Amino acid sequence: MSSKDDDDLTRVLDGWTPDGARIGATQRQDLPPDAEIRVGEPEIDWALAGEAVLLHEPGLRDFQLKELRALVEAEKLANCDRLNAAYKLPASGQPIERI
């Protein structure tokens, strides 16, 4: 990547992120020049964390398993609802639109 390309990418990153410096040079070199990058606040995926615990913690008791499975399912549904609320279904054959 040339110095000019790096400067152009930095300008793009600065426009898309609160702090363009969050994305290091090693990460930027692997991106296509027209990549749109949006860095948001980190969010914990509680469904994924719960599934990891279910898979890797053999000592859970029955009531813990039951409640953790309920949490995982509730978090998955909440994630789907949150994502679906941001988009609207178009007429048949048209692309999905972001609200």
N, C-alpha and C positions, 0 to 999 in steps of 0.2 A: 504494500500500500504506500503510495507516495505521500509526501508531506502535505500536498494540496488536498488529496483525498482525505487525509486525516483531519485537516482543518475543516473541510466541508462536513464530514461526519460529526465532528464536535459541534458545529453550528446546528446541525439537525438534532443531535442529542440534547443540546441546551434548550432547543425549542420544545421538545417533547417531555423532558423530565424536569422536576424541580431542581435537580442537581445533576447535570450531565456528567460530572466526574464520577458518579457512582458506577458507571460502566467502564471497566478498565480497558486498557489498550489491547490486552490479550483477548478479551471478549469481542472487541470491536473488529479485530482483524478477520474474524471468522464470519462476519456478517456481510450480506450483499450490500452494495452502496445505497440501494434504495429502500433498505429495511426500515420499517416504522417501529420505533422502540418506545414503549411506554413503561416507565417504572413507577409502580404505585406503592402504597404502603403495604408492608408485608402482612399477610393474613394467615392465620393458622387454619389448616384444614383439619378440623376436629374429627371428621369422618375418617380420614386417612390415619390420623393418630390413633383413633380408637381401634381401627382394623389392625394396625401394627401391634397394639397391646394384645388384642385377641389372638393374634398369630404367635406372639413371642413370649407370652406370660402364661406358662402352664399351670401356675398355682392359683388361678382365679377360682373363687367359689361360685356355686350355681347362681346365687343372687347377683354377684358381680358380673358374671357373664350375661345374665338377662338384662341388667340395666345398661351395660356397655353396648350390647347389641341394639337396645332401644335408642341409645344416644347416637350410635352410628347411623341408624336408619333415619332418625329425625334430622340429623345434620345433612344427610344426603338429600332429603326432601327439601330442606331449607335452602340448600345450595341451588337445587334445580329451580325452585320458586324465584330466588333472587336473580338467577340468570334469565329465566323466562320473562320476568318483569321488565327486563331491559330491551327486549326485542318484540316485534309484532309479526304475526304470521301474515304473509302477503297472499294475494290471490294465487291460485294454482299456477305453478310454473314460474313464478317470480322469486327473486332472491329474498331471503329474510332481511328485514330492516331493523336497524338499531333505533330505538326510541330516543 
